Amino acid sequence: MSVFQSLAWQSAWWKEWGEHHGFALIDPPLNQRSGIYIDRYRIRSLIPVQCLQFVGTNYRRLSTPRTEYNCLSSSGDAKAARARLDDMAAFRWTEAVFRDVHAASSETSAIGSWAASNGWSLREVHRDKAYSVQTSKSFEEYLATLGSGTRLKLFNRRKVLAQLGRVALENYWPGQTDRFFELLNGFHEQRWGAPCFNATSLKFHKAFLQAVDEEGGRPDLSVLTVEGIPTSVVYNVVYQSCSYNLQSGYVENFHKKVALGVLHLGFCLEQAFADETVERFDLLAGSGKKTDYKKHLATDEEELVSLMVVRSGFHRALYRAKDAVARRKAARMQRSDRQKTSGLAV
């Protein structure tokens, strides 16, 4: 299981967002098992929705830090997952959304068979890939597996960075946590035009870090400085033999030859390889602003899928109509693209 199913993450999330109007916790999180709640609301003030979902996720109404690798049972066992799903059927809900579950897992199969056996519809609402690096071999062996361009950005450009001044790494946990998040938000403001975390998300992350530290995890709020000036930050947490790369930020356009964010990740990866307690460095899901750097760095990848089970007959009809419109729109776009291609060929 992952850091996202730790009591530290689950409890901190519910503490910050659990009081949201319409939320009702029906099955609290246990260690290494996601909690479940129901969100009751209306779409456009008209259509009533009662959405069953994992603690740490919210479909439609809230944007919160992403919670990945969600699971129904601590063992990942299909029978345990099905038993919990059957328990959930006793509650009133119109749809259930299971976000970011392992696509090839027995639990995902259990969700599909559960929906089918009850005559409910199953929809895929999102699919993504999570990337990770196995750290069982040496860092040098890992570097040798990379493409020359990736290796240059991740490691070889350290020489260029060193020419600019004294390079140092420091973990800002626990004494400089506020300063770390100030730097992270500032770098994101410069790069994306908005801070990485709002006030509520900051409270969540600080509570999570304190709790995960007490739970046996090891926060690594890594700050890379050049001549004492912070230039890049990487937010990692080591939990149960895995280092999770939760966020990062850096000075935009620092040097034309240095990909600062990737170079800093290289230092973090080297530390993970050197740590005998760490077996994997998890880059998680998502891609970069300009390039899919995670794919180039990863030794492993895994598909995550988000599934919706629609229980209400009324809502099943609405989604069928919505999906039909989407299919027609996609077909029109494909025909248009073919016509454009045909015109270019002429």
C-alpha positions as CSV (number, residue, x, y, z in Angstrom):
1,M,0.0,0.0,0.0
2,S,1.1,3.6,-0.3
3,V,1.5,6.8,1.7
4,F,-1.9,7.9,0.5
5,Q,-3.6,5.2,2.5
6,S,-1.6,6.1,5.6
7,L,-3.7,7.4,8.5
8,A,-1.5,10.5,8.3
9,W,-2.7,11.4,4.8
10,Q,-6.3,10.2,5.2
11,S,-7.0,11.8,8.5
12,A,-5.4,15.1,7.6
13,W,-7.5,15.2,4.4
14,W,-10.7,14.6,6.2
15,K,-9.8,17.1,8.9
16,E,-9.5,19.9,6.3
17,W,-12.3,19.0,3.9
18,G,-14.6,16.6,5.7
19,E,-16.8,19.4,7.1
20,H,-17.7,20.5,3.5
21,H,-21.4,20.9,3.1
22,G,-23.0,17.6,1.9
23,F,-20.1,15.3,3.1
24,A,-20.9,12.3,5.3
25,L,-18.3,9.8,6.3
26,I,-19.7,6.3,6.2
27,D,-16.6,4.1,6.5
28,P,-13.6,5.7,8.2
29,P,-10.1,5.1,7.0
30,L,-8.0,2.4,8.5
31,N,-4.3,2.1,8.2
32,Q,-3.5,1.1,4.6
33,R,-7.2,1.3,3.5
34,S,-8.9,4.3,2.1
35,G,-12.0,5.7,3.9
36,I,-15.3,6.1,2.1
37,Y,-17.8,9.0,2.2
38,I,-20.9,10.2,0.4
39,D,-21.1,13.7,-1.1
40,R,-24.6,15.0,-1.5
41,Y,-25.3,18.0,-3.8
42,R,-27.2,19.1,-6.9
43,I,-25.9,19.7,-10.4
44,R,-27.0,23.2,-11.6
45,S,-29.3,23.3,-8.5
46,L,-31.6,20.7,-10.2
47,I,-30.2,17.2,-10.5
48,P,-29.7,15.5,-7.1
49,V,-26.5,13.5,-6.8
50,Q,-25.3,11.3,-3.9
51,C,-21.7,10.3,-4.8
52,L,-19.9,7.6,-3.0
53,Q,-16.1,8.0,-3.1
54,F,-12.8,7.6,-1.4
55,V,-11.5,9.9,1.3
56,G,-8.8,11.9,-0.3
57,T,-10.8,12.4,-3.6
58,N,-13.7,14.4,-4.8
59,Y,-15.5,14.2,-8.1
60,R,-16.7,17.5,-9.5
61,R,-16.9,19.8,-6.5
62,L,-13.5,20.2,-4.9
63,S,-9.9,20.5,-6.1
64,T,-7.6,19.0,-3.5
65,P,-4.1,17.4,-3.5
66,R,-4.2,14.3,-5.6
67,T,-4.6,11.0,-3.7
68,E,-3.4,8.1,-5.8
69,Y,-3.3,4.2,-5.5
70,N,-6.7,4.2,-3.8
71,C,-7.9,0.8,-2.5
72,L,-10.8,-0.9,-0.9
73,S,-8.9,-3.4,1.2
74,S,-5.5,-3.3,2.9
75,S,-4.6,-6.7,1.4
76,G,-5.7,-5.9,-2.2
77,D,-7.7,-9.1,-2.1
78,A,-10.7,-9.3,-4.5
79,K,-12.9,-11.1,-1.9
80,A,-12.2,-8.4,0.7
81,A,-12.9,-5.7,-1.8
82,R,-16.2,-7.3,-2.9
83,A,-17.3,-7.7,0.7
84,R,-16.7,-4.0,1.4
85,L,-18.5,-3.0,-1.8
86,D,-21.5,-5.1,-0.8
87,D,-21.5,-3.3,2.6
88,M,-21.6,0.0,0.7
89,A,-24.7,-1.1,-1.2
90,A,-26.7,-0.7,2.1
91,F,-26.3,3.1,1.9
92,R,-28.3,5.5,-0.3
93,W,-26.2,6.8,-3.2
94,T,-26.8,7.4,-6.9
95,E,-23.2,6.9,-8.2
96,A,-19.8,5.8,-6.9
97,V,-16.5,7.2,-8.2
98,F,-13.4,5.2,-7.5
99,R,-10.5,7.5,-8.4
100,D,-7.0,6.5,-9.3
101,V,-7.1,2.7,-8.6
102,H,-4.7,0.2,-10.1
103,A,-6.0,-0.6,-13.5
104,A,-4.8,-4.2,-13.6
105,S,-5.7,-5.0,-10.0
106,S,-8.1,-7.6,-8.6
107,E,-9.9,-4.8,-6.9
108,T,-10.7,-3.1,-10.2
109,S,-12.1,-6.4,-11.5
110,A,-14.2,-6.6,-8.3
111,I,-15.7,-3.2,-9.0
112,G,-16.6,-4.3,-12.5
113,S,-18.2,-7.6,-11.4
114,W,-20.0,-5.8,-8.6
115,A,-21.6,-3.3,-11.0
116,A,-22.5,-6.1,-13.5
117,S,-24.1,-8.4,-10.9
118,N,-26.3,-5.6,-9.7
119,G,-27.3,-4.3,-13.1
120,W,-25.6,-1.0,-12.7
121,S,-23.5,0.7,-15.4
122,L,-19.8,1.1,-15.3
123,R,-18.0,4.1,-16.8
124,E,-14.4,5.0,-17.1
125,V,-14.0,8.7,-16.3
126,H,-10.2,9.0,-16.4
127,R,-7.0,7.0,-17.1
128,D,-3.4,8.0,-16.3
129,K,0.0,6.5,-15.8
130,A,2.1,6.5,-12.7
131,Y,5.9,6.3,-13.0
132,S,8.5,5.0,-10.6
133,V,12.2,4.1,-10.4
134,Q,13.4,0.9,-8.8
135,T,16.4,1.7,-6.6
136,S,17.6,-1.8,-5.8
137,K,20.7,-1.5,-8.1
138,S,23.4,1.1,-8.0
139,F,22.8,4.7,-9.1
140,E,25.6,4.3,-11.7
141,E,23.8,1.2,-13.2
142,Y,20.6,3.2,-13.3
143,L,22.3,6.1,-15.1
144,A,23.7,3.7,-17.7
145,T,20.1,2.7,-18.7
146,L,19.1,6.2,-19.5
147,G,19.2,7.9,-22.9
148,S,22.1,10.3,-23.4
149,G,19.8,13.4,-23.3
150,T,18.1,12.3,-20.1
151,R,21.4,11.4,-18.4
152,L,22.7,14.8,-19.4
153,K,19.8,16.7,-17.7
154,L,19.7,14.4,-14.7
155,F,23.4,14.1,-13.9
156,N,26.0,15.4,-16.3
157,R,25.0,19.0,-16.0
158,R,26.0,19.1,-12.4
159,K,29.4,20.3,-13.7
160,V,27.8,23.4,-15.2
161,L,25.9,24.0,-12.0
162,A,29.1,23.7,-9.9
163,Q,30.7,26.4,-12.1
164,L,28.1,28.9,-10.9
165,G,29.1,28.5,-7.2
166,R,28.9,26.3,-4.2
167,V,26.0,23.8,-4.6
168,A,24.3,22.4,-1.5
169,L,21.3,20.3,-0.5
170,E,19.4,20.8,2.7
171,N,16.3,19.1,4.2
172,Y,14.1,21.9,5.6
173,W,12.1,19.5,7.7
174,P,11.1,20.2,10.5
175,G,12.6,23.5,11.4
176,Q,12.0,25.5,8.1
177,T,8.7,24.0,6.9
178,D,7.0,27.3,6.4
179,R,10.0,28.7,4.4
180,F,10.0,25.6,2.2
181,F,6.3,26.1,1.2
182,E,7.0,29.8,0.7
183,L,9.7,28.9,-1.8
184,L,7.5,26.2,-3.5
185,N,4.6,28.6,-3.9
186,G,6.9,31.4,-5.1
187,F,8.5,29.2,-7.8
188,H,5.0,28.1,-8.9
189,E,3.8,31.7,-9.1
190,Q,6.7,32.5,-11.4
191,R,6.2,29.4,-13.6
192,W,2.5,28.9,-13.6
193,G,1.0,32.2,-12.5
194,A,-0.5,30.8,-9.4
195,P,0.7,29.3,-6.1
196,C,1.1,25.5,-5.8
197,F,-1.0,25.3,-2.6
198,N,-3.7,27.5,-1.2
199,A,-4.2,28.2,2.5
200,T,-6.3,25.1,3.1
201,S,-3.9,22.8,1.2
202,L,-1.0,24.2,3.1
203,K,-2.7,23.4,6.4
204,F,-3.4,19.9,5.1
205,H,0.3,19.3,4.1
206,K,1.7,20.6,7.3
207,A,-0.7,18.4,9.3
208,F,0.1,15.4,7.1
209,L,3.9,15.9,7.5
210,Q,3.6,16.1,11.3
211,A,1.5,13.0,11.4
212,V,3.5,10.9,8.9
213,D,6.6,11.7,10.8
214,E,5.0,10.3,14.0
215,E,3.8,7.3,11.9
216,G,7.3,6.4,11.0
217,G,7.6,8.3,7.7
218,R,10.5,10.6,6.8
219,P,9.7,14.0,5.2
220,D,12.4,15.3,2.9
221,L,11.8,18.9,2.1
222,S,14.8,19.2,-0.2
223,V,16.2,22.6,-1.1
224,L,19.0,23.0,-3.6
225,T,21.0,26.2,-3.1
226,V,23.7,27.8,-5.3
227,E,25.9,30.1,-3.3
228,G,23.4,30.0,-0.5
229,I,20.5,31.1,-2.6
230,P,17.5,28.6,-2.9
231,T,17.0,27.7,-6.6
232,S,15.0,24.6,-6.5
233,V,12.7,22.6,-4.0
234,V,11.5,19.0,-4.1
235,Y,8.9,17.7,-1.7
236,N,9.5,14.0,-0.9
237,V,8.3,11.7,1.8
238,V,9.8,8.3,2.5
239,Y,7.2,5.9,3.7
240,Q,7.5,2.1,4.0
241,S,10.5,1.6,1.7
242,C,9.3,4.1,-0.9
243,S,10.2,7.7,-1.5
244,Y,7.2,9.6,-2.9
245,N,7.9,12.7,-5.0
246,L,4.9,14.8,-4.2
247,Q,5.8,18.2,-5.7
248,S,8.6,20.4,-6.9
249,G,9.4,23.9,-8.0
250,Y,12.4,25.9,-9.2
251,V,13.7,29.1,-10.7
252,E,12.4,29.5,-14.2
253,N,15.1,30.0,-16.9
254,F,17.9,29.6,-14.4
255,H,20.6,28.7,-16.9
256,K,20.2,27.8,-20.6
257,K,22.2,24.5,-20.2
258,V,20.6,23.4,-16.9
259,A,17.2,21.8,-16.5
260,L,17.1,22.7,-12.8
261,G,14.1,20.6,-11.8
262,V,15.4,17.4,-13.4
263,L,18.9,18.0,-12.1
264,H,17.5,18.4,-8.5
265,L,15.5,15.2,-9.0
266,G,18.8,13.5,-9.9
267,F,20.3,14.5,-6.5
268,C,17.1,13.1,-4.8
269,L,17.3,9.9,-6.8
270,E,21.0,9.4,-5.9
271,Q,20.0,9.8,-2.2
272,A,17.3,7.2,-2.7
273,F,19.7,4.7,-4.3
274,A,22.1,5.2,-1.4
275,D,19.5,4.6,1.2
276,E,19.2,0.9,2.0
277,T,15.7,1.3,3.4
278,V,14.4,2.7,0.1
279,E,13.4,0.3,-2.7
280,R,11.5,2.6,-5.0
281,F,11.3,6.3,-5.9
282,D,7.8,7.1,-6.9
283,L,7.3,9.9,-9.4
284,L,3.5,9.4,-9.3
285,A,1.1,10.2,-12.1
286,G,1.1,13.2,-14.4
287,S,3.4,14.9,-16.9
288,G,5.6,18.0,-17.1
289,K,4.7,21.3,-18.6
290,K,6.8,20.8,-21.7
291,T,8.0,17.2,-21.7
292,D,7.0,13.9,-20.2
293,Y,10.1,13.8,-18.1
294,K,8.8,11.1,-15.7
295,K,8.5,8.6,-18.6
296,H,12.1,9.2,-19.5
297,L,13.3,8.7,-15.9
298,A,11.2,5.7,-14.9
299,T,12.1,2.1,-14.8
300,D,8.4,1.1,-14.2
301,E,5.0,2.5,-15.1
302,E,1.5,1.5,-14.0
303,E,-1.9,2.5,-15.3
304,L,-4.3,4.1,-13.0
305,V,-8.0,4.2,-13.8
306,S,-11.0,6.1,-12.4
307,L,-14.2,4.2,-12.5
308,M,-17.8,5.4,-12.0
309,V,-20.6,3.0,-11.0
310,V,-24.0,4.4,-11.8
311,R,-26.7,3.0,-9.6
312,S,-29.7,5.2,-10.2
313,G,-31.8,4.4,-13.3
314,F,-32.4,8.1,-13.9
315,H,-28.7,8.9,-13.7
316,R,-27.9,6.0,-16.0
317,A,-30.2,7.5,-18.6
318,L,-28.5,10.9,-18.3
319,Y,-25.0,9.4,-18.7
320,R,-26.1,7.3,-21.7
321,A,-27.3,10.5,-23.4
322,K,-24.1,12.4,-22.4
323,D,-21.9,9.6,-23.7
324,A,-23.9,9.4,-27.0
325,V,-23.4,13.1,-27.5
326,A,-19.7,12.7,-26.8
327,R,-19.3,9.9,-29.3
328,R,-21.1,11.8,-32.0
329,K,-18.9,14.8,-31.4
330,A,-15.8,12.6,-31.5
331,A,-17.0,11.0,-34.8
332,R,-17.5,14.5,-36.3
333,M,-14.0,15.6,-35.3
334,Q,-12.5,12.4,-36.8
335,R,-14.4,13.0,-40.1
336,S,-13.2,16.6,-40.2
337,D,-9.6,15.5,-39.6
338,R,-9.8,12.9,-42.4
339,Q,-11.2,15.5,-44.8
340,K,-8.4,18.0,-43.9
341,T,-5.8,15.2,-44.4
342,S,-7.4,14.3,-47.7
343,G,-7.4,17.9,-48.8
344,L,-3.7,18.2,-48.0
345,A,-2.9,15.1,-49.9
346,V,-4.6,16.5,-53.0
